[in-house]
Amino acid sequence: MHQGHTEKELTDILERLTQMGFTGHVSQGVE
């Protein structure tokens, strides 16, 4: 799964989801 998705990019995505208040949904949705 190393297709150019660096930790920095993944972290940026997580930060955006956090700002949108999506962390709760992600935690429960992706078990």
JOGI-V350155 format. One line per field, one symbol per residue. phi: phi as a letter, one per 30 degrees, with the letter a starting at -180 (. if undefined). psi: psi as a letter, one per 40 degrees, with the letter a starting at -180 (. if undefined). burial: # if it has 16 or more other ideal C-beta (glycine too) atoms within 10 Angstrom, else .. A space follows every 50 residues. Layout:
phi = ???
psi = ???
burial = ???
This chain:
phi = .ccicdedddddddddddddiceddddddcc
psi = fgfegidddddddddddddefedddddddg.
burial = ...............................
